[in-house]
C-alpha cells in the first residue's frame, strides 16, 4: 500500500476528530486500518503526525577503526580506499566496502583529488638546491640584477593536453560530440623559452627545428644557437660585472629528450 504523505496524515487526523470511524478513514485514503490506528496512537502520545527519529543503519566501523583509516591515509596519501577497505574488518565480521572507507575519510576532511605534479628530486638535487640557496642568502639587489632565471614550456596548438571533462548522457561515450580527437604522436606544439630577472624583460623565444624522435628536442646545441648566443649574451654585453643565467625545469615532460642548461659568463 502507498505510504501516507504528511498532508494526508493531517487530513486523516482531522477526519478522526470530526469524528469519523477509523474504517471509513482507511477506506478514504486506501490504506490498512492498522495504519490509521497507529497514526492516531502516535498523535495522542506525541501530538504530531511526523515520523519518529530512527537510528538508521548500524555503523560498520568502530571509532578506533575510523581513526586507523584516517591515519593510514595521512601517512600514505596515495593509498586507495579499496586497499584500506580490504584490511579493515567491520562489526559484521567482514571487510568493509570501498564506499564505507571513502565516507570515513570525507567525514574527517580528506578529499580524493588529483595530485600536484613536481620535479623528480634526488638527494643530490636537494643538496645542490640547498647549497645554492645558502650561497645566495645574503645577496643584495645590486647582485641580483646580474642574474637571469629562465625556463622552457611546451604549448600544444592542436588540442588541450590537460584533462578535460564532458557532460554526457549514459551510453553516449563515443558520440561524435563527446569524443576529443587527438594525434597519436601528440600533435603540433611550440616550445618557448622565457626568462625573468630584476626589472629585466627578455624573450620569449620560440625554438625552431624541433620535432618528434630522439635528438629533435631542445638539445644543448640548439639552446646555445637559439637562446644563449642571439639573446642572452647580447643582453648582458653592456654590463661590466659578471652575470649568471640559470635554466630551471619545473618538470620534465614526456617525449623527446630535453636538456636543462646552465651558463655563466663574466667580463
C-alpha positions, 0 to 999 in steps of 0.5 A, a space after each residue: 500500500 502507498 505510504 501516507 504523505 504528511 498532508 494526508 496524515 493531517 487530513 486523516 487526523 482531522 477526519 478522526 476528530 470530526 469524528 469519523 470511524 477509523 474504517 471509513 478513514 482507511 477506506 478514504 485514503 486506501 490504506 490498512 486500518 492498522 495504519 490509521 490506528 497507529 497514526 492516531 496512537 502516535 498523535 495522542 502520545 506525541 501530538 504530531 503526525 511526523 515520523 519518529 527519529 530512527 537510528 538508521 543503519 548500524 555503523 560498520 566501523 568502530 571509532 578506533 577503526 575510523 581513526 586507523 583509516 584516517 591515519 593510514 591515509 595521512 601517512 600514505 596519501 596515495 593509498 586507495 580506499 579499496 586497499 584500506 577497505 580490504 584490511 579493515 574488518 567491520 562489526 559484521 565480521 567482514 571487510 568493509 566496502 570501498 564506499 564505507 572507507 571513502 565516507 570515513 575519510 570525507 567525514 574527517 576532511 580528506 578529499 580524493 583529488 588529483 595530485 600536484 605534479 613536481 620535479 623528480 628530486 634526488 638527494 643530490 638535487 636537494 643538496 645542490 638546491 640547498 647549497 645554492 640557496 645558502 650561497 645566495 642568502 645574503 645577496 643584495 639587489 645590486 647582485 641580483 640584477 646580474 642574474 637571469 632565471 629562465 625556463 622552457 614550456 611546451 604549448 600544444 596548438 592542436 588540442 588541450 593536453 590537460 584533462 578535460 571533462 564532458 557532460 554526457 548522457 549514459 551510453 553516449 561515450 563515443 558520440 561524435 560530440 563527446 569524443 576529443 580527437 587527438 594525434 597519436 604522436 601528440 600533435 603540433 606544439 611550440 616550445 618557448 623559452 622565457 626568462 625573468 630577472 630584476 626589472 629585466 624583460 627578455 624573450 620569449 623565444 620560440 625554438 625552431 627545428 624541433 620535432 618528434 624522435 630522439 635528438 629533435 628536442 631542445 638539445 644543448 646545441 640548439 639552446 646555445 644557437 637559439 637562446 644563449 648566443 642571439 639573446 642572452 649574451 647580447 643582453 648582458 654585453 653592456 654590463 661590466 660585472 659578471 652575470 649568471 643565467 640559470 635554466 630551471 625545469 619545473 618538470 620534465 615532460 614526456 617525449 623527446 629528450 630535453 636538456 636543462 642548461 646552465 651558463 655563466 659568463 663574466 667580463 
